[in-house]
Amino acid sequence: MQEKRFSRAIVRRPCRAMTQGITSAPELGKPDHALACRQHDAYLAALERCGLEVTVLPPDEQYPDSCFIEDPALVTRCGAILTNPGAASRNGEKAAVLAALQRFFPAESIAKIEPPATLDGGDVMMVGDDFYVGCSARSNAAGIQRLSEILAGWGLRCHAVPMAEMLHLKTGVSYLEAGRMLVAGEFVTQPLFAQFQRIPVPAEEAYAANSLWINGTVLVPAGYPATARAVAAAGYDLIQLEMSEFRKLDGGLSCLSLRF
């Protein structure tokens, strides 16, 4: 077990309206809400097994994608940042997330990304005091610049990552601590990641690139055996979780929680 880094998580329960959520893969079908809730239960149990105290927010039927709570906010060791999500149908999620953050952070430790800047938390990967942010369709140049300014004010560093294929940065790369990361697709040869030990994810298992390190254990989506073997071979304990219903909405393991 590696040194404990996170002690809390915030999650939001899936809402019934999730069947109307954003997707780039309609061929996978509509999510089954009841099954999604069971998968979410298992996810919460895994977070607790990793030593986290989990705050569970109720479902928000106004926002079909609101269970993906990572996108409206970013939490650092210095404070929290309320992002400005790039998808119009999701932008309103940030108000409820702000209320949750205020339980844990004083007002002076919560910064905000304001329009016209946009930023999704799924585009931001924390590597110690360095934050890699994807230049995606959801996070624009103004959003990345504003993030860089906020982080610099806290003594933290921001690195913009060019990207062309993935929805979010963390769709294709996950930092596993100890200088290691899972990489897929366009990030396998990304020069910004050359300093790390990169564990390539096979193209047919690209979804598993979004795995989640928590206090020495890596949560990996079930059904991707090559990725699971590679993570285990790197010395990590694994918890494999069914994610079928969230995959239908382009969501992964990191998307479902804020960890701090």
Beta strands, then each sheet from edge to edge (+ up, - down):
strand 1: 8-12
strand 2: 53-57
strand 3: 73-75
strand 4: 80-82
strand 5: 110-112
strand 6: 124-127
strand 7: 130-135
strand 8: 157-162
strand 9: 173-175
strand 10: 180-183
strand 11: 197-200
strand 12: 212-214
strand 13: 217-221
strand 14: 237-241
strand 15: 258-259
sheet 1: 2+ 1+ 15-
sheet 2: 3+ 4- 5-
sheet 3: 6+ 7- 8-
sheet 4: 9+ 10- 11-
sheet 5: 12+ 13- 14-
end
